[in-house]
Amino acid sequence: MKASPSPALRSCYSVATTYVQLSRDLFNAAFVSCWSELSESLQDDLLQSLRQALTSQDIPEITQTLLNLAEFMEHCDKGPLPLELQLLGEKAIECRAYAKALHYKEEEFHKGPTSQVLEHLISINNKLGQKEAAAGLLEYARKNNHTDMKVQERWFEKLYDWEQALQAYQTKLGARPDDLDLTLGQMRCLEALGEWSELYSVSYDRWNSALSDDARGQMSRVAAASAWAMGQWPMMEEYTKYIPRDTQEGAFYRAVLAVHKDQYQVAQQFIDSARDLLDTELTAMVGESYQRAYNSMVAVQMLAELEEVIQYKLVPERRQPIMQIWWDRLQGCQRVVEDWQKILQVRSLVVSPQEDMRPWLKFASVCRKSGRLTLSHKTLVRLLGADPSSNPQQAFPANHPHVTYQYCKHIYTYPTRRQEAYGQLQNFLQYLAPAAVIGGQNGDNKLRKLVSRVYLKLGEWYEQLHGLNEDHINTILTYYTLAKDTDESCYKAWHAYAYMNFEAILFYKNKADMAKMDSSGEDVVTPSKKKVLEPNFPDISVEESDRKILLPKTNTKMFHF
């Protein structure tokens, strides 16, 4: 800025020396003003210095600044900055600047598609939430199956299609059982799927084979995670030795081991070390966007909760408040299966799933809604203590009512098992309803709220299974009526009841209109219709935003009977 040929920029120099943010804001403009005055040889020297700055250091803040400069230069008359697309793309990926990375990798793709570029594009599009684009790239690779562009197993990982990726890795491992890259890929898939027992077995077998220290270092992190999940602490300690101490993961796993051994001062030292390693990265990422920094934020949360685990073990009076804090905090996390799995694993150091089922039930729900049905099933079976699918003819165990309810919702996800789920939920209700009455008399309304949700879900499923017609309207309305009567504070039950009345009125009106078109006979109000037209609503106020939810956008003429 001091040497800029622009008088306006030079005049800002004295202010920028005391206000650092101004120098950062004007850096791009100052660079362009100087760049245009340099000779070609000096520009080449400066470019070489920029390349060296990008490749020889690992300071996210500097990398972000240089990436922003390259983007700024693309929009200038003096640009673009003649740096290699591959270098800019790789650095953008490292900094999680995925929009920039997508731009550079797309430019690389247009110049010549390769297997590596396609893999990056699939991963970047998936991270940006553009799943259709990622799937389209995979389809492109299948249709253009050149030698240098064959579909790779890792591409399925980038799409988070872990089951497909695992199948591909295991197929190739059948022919090449000693291939380390294939084994590492298999282990990553097993970790994502929560197959801890199988992962531990694979890790243990490969670890005891003739592996080099370098190979053990590559598999140590996943192997340590499997040993932790299985409670094999001696093996976890063995695996953790090969994770470098000066990395965030190395410090974190050593802190976990120290907490398990009740070495709290040592654990705190490792937690502080891991936090220091995250500090630079997190500061740079947060400056760009919260979303880009989210993975680092999850790592920071895990470190904070590891400290709370120490408090939980040392101060019994703090246990209930800490558990409530954990529950509230979990509600604010993004619904990302991998993140929830890591967070819950930290908490399992002191609280087993059976001691506090709420977060694990929510985790199973997140898995189900994300399409991770295998992991959802394993979680629910673990909570139930038995696998209901091993004996389909038997009623589901009801010793944990909320878990049974979630398991019914889980099997309803499978189109071929919807009728089974509906029948099992009806059977479950026969057990639950009397227990809810007894609980209500004792002042415990949790079961009553659950019964209301069961009635509501039965109504939804009955409508989905049978459709909306004259034979089934009363049954659906009965379920919704029972739902709202069982728990009068349930907004969803009242909404479903009101909306079903609205749908029923439209159904009979359309039926009457069709009858009038066929003949001149009068519209006869059937007993079913009369019941629908006389709903028993309490005196409740409805906000404008709720009205928009309650009534869909439709032609108002439909209400003029």
KOLKOLSE-855950 format. One record per atom (N, C-alpha, C): x, y, z. Coordinates in pm, whole numbers, plus 50000, padded with zeros to 5 digits. Layout:
<pts>
XYZ...
</pts>
This chain:
<pts>
500844988050000500005000050000500885012650000501975012050074502885023450082503525026449948503795015949868504455017749738503475018149623502185018449648501195018049542501255030749457501125029349325501085041249238499795049249252498815043649322497535050549339497595060149457497395073149436497425082849547496375079749654495215074949612494145071949708494585060949804495255050649750495705039649835496865043849924497785051849869498915056449950498445064850069497395072450048496905081050156496285072850270495935060250242495345051650346496405044650429497675045950389498725038150455498845041450603498835054350637499015058350778497895053050866496675052750812495545047350889495675032250903496125025650793496215011050793497255005950892498265013950923499285009451019498715008151160497665015751188497045014951321495755006851321495135005651204493884997951192494124986551093494444974951146494884963651063493814959250965492554959851005491474955150918491434962850786491794975750790491804983750667492834978450568494004974750619495044969350530494594956250467493854948150543493334935650486492294938450380491424948150406490354951250311490894956950181492004964350188492544970950069493684963150005493994951250059495134943650007494974940349859493804935549819493594931649679493764943449585493164954649618493264966549533494714971449526495414971349639496814975749641497684966449557497424953449566498204943849487498034946349338496794948249294496524950349152497204963149103497164973649185497774986249142499284984849125499914976649210501364974349197501684964449085500834954149070501054943648970501154949448829500304958748798500274964348663501514972548631502264976748734503464984848712504734976448702504644963548732505824954948731506154950248590507434948148566507854942248439507524927448438507614921248322507254907048310508144898248397509434901448403510354893248484510054894648632509714906948675509374908948816508054902148851507124902248755505864895048778506104880148796507024874648715507354860348729507964857448865508844866348912509444864449044508384865049155507454874449141506394875649240505484863349240505184858349120504364846249110505044834449177506364833349160507094822449223507024823549375507064835849425506954837949570505554834149620504534837349540503164833749578502994818549579503574811749478503504797049476504164791249601505324796949635506044791949752505234794349879504554805749886503734808750004502564799050015502014794849900500884785649901501304771349934502494767449893502894753349905503744750450028504504760250076505464757350182504944760150322503804766850333503264769850466501874763750481501474762150604500154756350632499404765450729499304778250689498594788150771497314791850697496174786850741494924788850667494614803450637494954812550729494624826650709495344832350588496624828850572497394833750456496874827450328496594814450333496054807650214494734813850171493874816750267492584823050236492794836550168493744844350219494014857650162494474856450017495354846949989495864845249853494784839949759493914831249809492804826249727491824837549694491564846149791490694857649766491324867049664492644868549672493354876949574493214871249434493404858049420493274851749288491874853649232490854852449318489484854449272489244868949233489794878349310489654892649279490284895949145491454890149120492174892948995491414887948873490634877348889489844872148777488814882148728488384890948816487354900748780487954914248741489284914948736489954927548701490434927348556490604939248501491144940248365492574935248358493304936348470494714932348472494884917348496493834910448523493914896248558493634887248440493534874148465493654867648596495104865648638495274861948763496594858948815497054845548758498174845048687498564832648617499144821948709498334817248802498714805948887498014793348837498604781748863498074769148813496714766148877495774761748794494434758348844494494747148946495354737348922495444725949014495884730449153496874739549158497364744549287496264752149360495574761049289494514768949352493374759949400493024749949317491944740849354492284732749478493514727549484493924719449599493914727749727494424739949718494464748449838493064752749881492184754949785490804758449818490114746949891490394734649849489814722949917490344721950060491654724150077492244723350211491634733650305491294745350251490714756050334489194755050342488634744750281487174742850276486464754450207487174761050116486544771450033485954764349911484844757149934484354747749833483814754649709483254766649722482774773649604483934777249512485034781949570486234784849491486804772049432486864761549514487404748749467486594743449350485274744749357484414740049248484734747349119484944760449128485264768449008486564763648944487604761849024488894757848969488864743548915488194734648986488144720748940487284719348815486254727548801485464727348678486294732148559487144742148583488044746848477489014735748437489534728648538490404717148509489664706548428488424703948466487624693748398487414697348251487134709948222486904714248084488184713048001489334714748066490604713647992490974699047966490504690048050490804675848032490354667748151489204660848143488694653248258489594641348291489914640148417490674628648466489954622648586490394610848626489774604048739489894612248866491064618448888491274626149010490394638649014490274645448900489444657548894487984653948918487524642848859486144638548880485884635349027486834628849091486674625549233486524638249316487354648349286487264660949358485914667749333485464667649209484194674249175483014667449245483034654149251481974646849321481954650749469483134651049530483234654349671482794668749698483244678149615482924692349638481434694749621480844689349515479414691249493478594685549608479034674149659478304667949771478404676649897479584682349921479764690850039478974703850027478744708349904477954720449882476454717549880476084704949901474674701249902474084699149765474914698649662474444696649525474554681849490473694673849553473784659349540473454654649399472534661649330472194657749193473394659449101474134670449120475324672749038476384662049065476554658249193477524647849227477144634549165475854631049173475394618549113475514619048962475294630748903475434632248758476864630048712477824634448791479234632248757479574617348761479014610348858479244595948866478654588948744477474593248702476844587548583477664590748458478234602748453479094606548341480294597248332480894594348448482064585448450481694571448403480494566848437480064553448395479864552948243479304563648187479034563748044480294566247962481264573248020482524576147952483644568748022483574555748018484464547148096485814545348027486564556748018487894555947960488864549748060490064546748011491054540148096491414548748217491524562148195491934571048303490744576748380489554571448356488364577148420487394566148461487894555248516487034544648565486444548448700485244543248725484584545948853485424539948966485764548249064486594544149176485734541949300486234533249389485494530549512485354543049597486394551449596486374563549679485264573149637484824572349512483774581449467482474578949543482214566349573481014563249653481144569049794482374569249846482604575649976482284590549970482704596949862482454611349847480964614249842480184604649794478724606149789478054601749919478874597350016478374591950142477514579550121477754572650009477074559949984477984548950039477984547850172478964539350239478754524550210477514520150199477254506050174477744501950036477494510449936477974507449801479504507549797480104517149867481564517949872482154505649940481534501550052482024489650124481954477350036480854475849965480714464349876481794464249768482094476149713483124477149609484494473649665484804478749785486104475749846486234460749877485184454849932485254440749968485374431749846484754435949736484864428249611486314428049564486964439549567488364440149522489304433549621488964434249751489814427749850489804412649835488734407249777488694392849751489804388449658490164397349564491234394149469492594398849519492604409749599493884415249648493784417649798493824407049878493584408450023494664416350097495844417850038496934424850107497064439450065496134444249983496194458149937495824467550052496774475850094496554484650210495514495350181495544501250061494584511850028493154506650032492954494349981491614488449985491174485750129492114481150211491784478450351491414491350424492174502150398491874514950461490504520050418490184518250289488864522150241487754514150308487964501150322486994492650390486794497250535487884500850601487804505150741487044518450754487264527550661486534540350665485024538050650484664528850562483244525950541482624519450664483334510150724482814503450844482654513350958483574523050969483444533351073482204541851050481994546150925480824554550895479524547050918479514533950894478304525850911478084521451055479054524351143478914520451282479084505551306479754498751213480004484351228481274482351311481184485651439482374486151522483004472351544482184462251561482714448851586483534443951467482974445251347483684440951227484924449551204484794462551230485944471551211487074467951306486724464951431487754461251527488444448351485487664438851434488244426151389489214428251273488804436451175489674439351060490944446451106490784456351195491934463951245492914454751319492364446251404493214437451485493984427651396493304421951297493964412151209495064418651127494774430351068495774436750984496924442451066496614447051186497654452951271498704442551309498254430351333499164419751375499854412751260499484416351137500234411151022501484419751006502314416250911503604423050895503414436850833502944446350913502724459950865503914468750901504254477950813505304487650842504754498350935505654506150995505224517051083504404527251007504764529650881504014539250799502584534550777502424521550748501084516050727500274516550856500904513550968500194514251096499764528651126500614538151089500254552151109499014555951030498874550450910497714553750826496414548050882496494536350942495264530050992495034532351141495944539251208495894540451354494654547951403494264558651334493144566851382491834559051380491554552251267490314544451256490364532451350491534526151362491674514751452491424518951597491954530651635491744535651772490264538351798489564543751698488124546451713487344533551735487734522951663487024510151678487284504051816488534504951863488864499551996488124507252105488004520452088487264528752184485794524552189485194522852071483784519052065483534505352127484504496352115484354482752169484824481652314485344492752370485824492452507487124484852525487894483452418489174476352423490294486652448490414490952572491304502052605492784498852585493284486752618494704483952590495044485052442494164480052355494414480852211494294495352163493364502852221493254516952182494554524352214495124521152330496394527452367497504523652270497504511052227498504506552129498344513851996497094515051949496854521751821497204536651829496884542851943497074557351957498544561151954499424551951992500864554851987501334558851848500624554051745501044556651607500354568951547499494575551624498924588251578499864599351624500394607551535501354618051576500824626751689501674629351788501264637151905500954651751869501614656751763501454670951729500284673551635499334664151629498124666151549496924667351643495854673151592494654674751675494084661251715494084651651620493534638351650494404631051751495744632451737496644625951832496434630951974496314644251989496084649952122494724645852176493714645352090492354642052136492284627652188492804618152111492724604152154493544601652280494664608452294495444607052417494694613052536493944623752511493124629552618492034619852662491414613052565490374603252597490944592052683492114587152647492754576552726493064581352868493534593752879493864599153012492604600553097491494604753038490224605753112489804591953161489934581853074489564568253114490394563353232491664567453236492554563253345492444572353468491534582253463491354592053571492594600653590493364602553484494524611553488494084625253433493384632653517492674644453468493604655953431494704657653502495644668353467496304665653332496674653153310497264649353180496234651453069494994647453097493934649152998493744663852963493764672553065493584686953040494714692552955495924687652976497054692152894496864688452747496404676252723496154672052585494974679752524493954682452603492814690252553493274704252512494094710552597494614723852565495474723452439496264712852426497104711452307496264710152180495224701852187494344700152071493634713252037493244720752140492554733552117493504743552051494754743652092495734752752030495944749251883495974736251852496154732051713494964735951627493784736451687492574740251613492414755351599493094762851684492834777151694493064784551563494214782451500494534789751377493554786351267493284773451251492344769251147490954774851171490484774151295489134778751325489004793851304490014801351345489964815951329489834819851183490614813251097490554816450954489224812350893488714800750931487474795750873486264804150914486204807851042485074815751089485034829251021486214834550987486264847250915485604846650780485564834850720484934833150589483444830150602483104819750677481694816450698481584806050808480424805950873480184796150980480154782050924479534780550806479394767250748480764761050720481684769450671483024764450640483764760250767483444766850877484134763851003483414753251085482314747651032481464739151115482204726651164482974720151078483694708051120484654711051235485324722551226486224726551335485434729551461484234735351445483384738251561482964725351631482694714951553482334702051612483514696651693484734697951638485914693351711486094701151841485844714251837485934722451958484874718152060483674715252011482604710652102482994697552169483594688352094484004675652153485054677752262485964687252241486964690252344486304696052469485334705052447484614710952561483844700252638483244690952566482474680452633483384670352702484604668952652485554660252721485924666452856486024679752861486244686452989485034684553081483834685053023482624682953103482524668553152483084659153077483144645153123483974644353251485064651953256485894652153377485084657653494484344668653470483484674253576482434664053620481864657053523480834646953553481384636353647482634632253625483234621753707483644627053845484024639753852484544645153978483464651054068482414656754008481394663854088480034657554063479584648354149478294641654128477114651254119477184662654192476064672154191475864678654054476884678153970476814684653838476274675353730476004662853764475694653053660474394656053587473324658453660472044661253594472094674053511472634685153565472754697253481473584695053355474674687353367475524684853250474764676853144474014666653189473234658753094472194667253022471584676753093470604685653031471284695252933472464700152970473224708852879473574701252752473994688752767474334680652649473134678752558471974676352617470764674452538470394687252463470424698552533470094711252470471084714652359472344711852384473374714952284473214706252160472834693852180472664684752067471554689451974470534696052030469434700951947469904711551849471004718651883471514729051796472494724251691472854711451696473804706051598473094703151466473824704751357473274700951228473024685951225472004681951148471624667751144472584660051053473834658951097474874651751023475224639251104475004627651046475144614951119476544613451176477564616251094478944614251139479274623051260478794635351260479074644451372478384639751500477114635851488476384631051606477044618551663477524609851576478154597451621479394600451704480204610151661481414613851735481064620151870480084629051869479704635951993479164626152096478294617052052477714607352146478764597552197479784594852116480834585752162481624592052276481854605152271482534611952382481704610752510480414613052499479534612652617479424598652675479614588552589479494574752637480614570952733481624579652750482664577152849482074576552990480974583853013480384584053147478894580553149478204581853036476764579253031476494568852923476004557152963475694546652866474384549952795474144544152678472884546652607471654543252690471744532852773470584528952854470304538952966471334546253011471134556153118470414568553068470674572452945470014584152886469724580952740468484576752714468124572152580467754583452485467434595252539466944606052453467864609252336469164611752361470024615252247470184603752148470174591452196470344580052106469084577752022467914580352080466674579552001466674590351893467144602251929467214613051831468244609651723469334603351764470354599151668469784588951571469014579351622468384569351534467434576151436466724586451483465824593851394466604601251286467734607351323468574614251225469094604351121469514592551166469984582151073468874578150977467674576151030466544571950946466214582450842466154594950883465804605650790466914608450690468144604350722469274606050630469474594050539468614583850553468744571950471469744561850522470264563850644471234554550702470474544350786469724535850718468784526850787469504515950866470634511350817471374500950889471834506051025472384518151028472854523951154471684527151246470574531551189469364533951269468894521051335468884510151258468444497151311469364492451423470684493651403471634489151505471474497151634471234510151622471074518551740469834514651819468724512551749467474509051817467544495151879468174485751810468334472251865469164472651992470194481051991471044482552109470234487852228469314497052201468494502752308467434492952355466864485352261465834475552297466404463752373467654460352343468264448652404467974435752330467244436552219466914424852136466574429751996466714420951900466404424351761465034418751725464004427151713462654422051680462584415151544463494418651452463444412551319463824397851322464444393151431464804379051440463584370151462462474376151508461224368751527460054377651485459814378751353458804388251303457394385551351457074373051387455704369751427455384374451569456404377651646456204381551785456034396651796455214400951891455014415351913456324421651960456514434251926457734441151964457814442652115459014441752173459154443952318458724458052354458024459352467457464472452505458014477352638459144471752683459694476152811460264490352803460594494852681461024508652659460094514652553458964520352594457924524552498458414534052390459234543952427459694553552327460574546952221461354537052264462214529852168461354521452074460344514852130459444506752046458744515351942458294527151984457634536451891458584540351778459834543451813460824547051710461124535251618461114523051674461384511351590460254509151490459024511551531457894510551437458054520551323458464532751357458694542851254459844538651162460824531951220461964527451140461534517251035460774507051075460404496650977459374501950877458634512350913457684518350818458434524950702459704528050723460504534250616460644524850497460614511750522460714502050414459334500350349459184503250220457854502450156457184488850170457984478050170457394464650177456964460850319457324468950419457014465450559456054475350624455404483650544454534493950601453314487950672452734477750612451564471550675451974464950807453154458850809453654452750932453854463351040454424474751002454664485551099453344490651156452344492051068451034496851113450414486951213450484473951182449934463851271450654463351404451984464451400452764464051525452474476251611452264487751547451964499851624450584498851689449634492451620448314490051680448434480851802449214470051788449414460951901450094468052018451064476451985451784483952088450844493352163449884499152092448924508452153448054501252256447704488752230446874481252324447584479552459448904478352456449674477552580449864491452642450074501352556450474514552604449324522552664448134521652603447014530152647446664528152795446494515652844446194514052988447324519253078448564517153036449694522053116449694537253122449264543653013449214558353011448154563553107447034556453118445974560553210446484559953354447174549053388447724547553523448764558353550449614560853449450644571053464450044584853483448944587753411448294600753426447714602653564447194591953623446654592753758447754595553860448974591153829450104593353920450854606353889450324614153797450944626953763452034626053658452214614453596453224612753491452524613253355452734624153282452054626053154452904622253033454104616853057454964613552943454334602852855453734592752919453114582052840451874587052767451134596452829449964602052760450394609452633451474616752642451984623852524452414613852417453024602652461453434592452365452224585952300451174583152378449944577352322449354586652217449364599552245448864609352147449654608652017450964607452028451804606451908451524593551832451244582751907450934569951841449624571051763448584576951825447314578951753447534587451627448314597951642448584606851529449284599351416450274591251453451024583751351450134573151286449264566651364448344556851306447414563351205446944575451235446104582551140446834585851012448074590551025448874593850906449114581350822449504570450887449814558250813448554552250750447434552850821446194547350766445824554850639445984567950641445664575950521446614572550407447904570750438448884567450334448644553550276448194544250362447994530450316446704528650239445654536050277444344533750217443834545350132444474556850144444004568250067442804574950131442394586250071441264593850124440014590550043439124582750102437844579650038436774578150145435544576350101434404576550192434464565450296435084554150262435144542950355436134545250469437104554150449438194555350545438284568850614437474578550572437564591850633437274591350783436234584150822435864583650964436954577151049437614566650995438684560151071439844569651094440214577050989441324586551002440964597451102439734602751092439304613151185439264608151329438894595551346438854589851481440244589751544441254585651465442634585751516443054599851556442784609651470443194623351499442424629151618441154625251631440364629851746440944624351875441294611551876441904605451994443254611852025443994615451920445304621751939445164635152010444224643451964444064656752026443434655852164442544646052185441904644652315442864639052420443774630452377444734624652471445744634952519446184643552429447114654252466446634667252402445884675052479445284687152425446304698052394447534696452441448564706452413449364703252287449034692352220449794688052102449324695851979450144704751932449804712951815449644704251690450534694451675450484686051554449174678351546448674673951660447404666451660446254675451617446194687651673445134697051633445254700851486446474702751441446684706251300446194695051209446574682551242446164671251159444644669651160444024671551277442564670451288441864681151204442344693451214441724704351138441924702450988443114698850950443394697250808442614685550749442434674850828441664663550779440194667350760439644675450850438284680550830438194688650702439164697050680439204705150558439244696350434440114686150436440234677050322438924669350300438284665450410437034657950398435924666550336435844679250378434854688250320435074689650170436324691550130436624692649987436264679749913436514668449979436204655549916434714654449887433874657449988432434656249968431894667149874432484678949878432034689349785432334685449641433564680349618433914675949483433024664449438432714655649534431834644449501430444649549464429954659549539428634665249509428634672349374429724679549346429814686549217429794676649102430504665449120430504655149015429104649348997428394647449110427034642049101426104651749028426264664849053425434674848987425694675148837426934672448801427264672248658426614660348589426484649148663425894637148603424364637648603423784644248704422324644948711421924657848782420694660748786420214673048851419764670448994420144659049051419734655649186420364664849289419754666049409420264674549514421444668049585422294676749637423434671949715422954667149851423154654649879422684648850005423824648950105423564654350224424574654350330424534640950400425574633150382425634619950444425984621350591425724610850672426104611450813427574614450832428424608550745429854611050757430164625650736429514631650634429774645650604429274654550717428124651250774427584659150883428544659051002429164647751027430124646951137431334655651110431774655850984432934663750948432644678650962431404682750926431054696950926430864702651066430874694151168430644698951303431814695151395433014700051364434164696951450434054704051584434624697851687434554703451822435904709751855436074722651817437324729551844437234737051977438304737352055438324745852173438524760352131438384769352226438564783552197440054786552193440644785452074442074787852060442284798951960443364806551981443704817151886444714811751787444574815651662445464810751557446204822551497447534822251508448334832951450448304832151298448684843451235448654844051089449584833651028450784831851091451734822051039451164807951050450354805251157449764792051173448684789651070447954800251030446914798550930447524793950798448714799150769449364795150644449734780450647450074775450767450404761250780449134752950776448074758250841446834750550857446134748350725446034758950642445294758050517446234759650400446224750350307447094751750191446574762550099447454766850006447034776649907446024770249814444834775849807443794770049723442864781049679442024778249586441074787949534440004790649639439834803349678438864806549783437444803749741437184802449612435834799449566435374785749616436344777349652435994763949698435224764449830435334775649904434664776550033433224781450021432804785749901431434790749884430534779149846429894773149946429054761449920427674765849871
</pts>
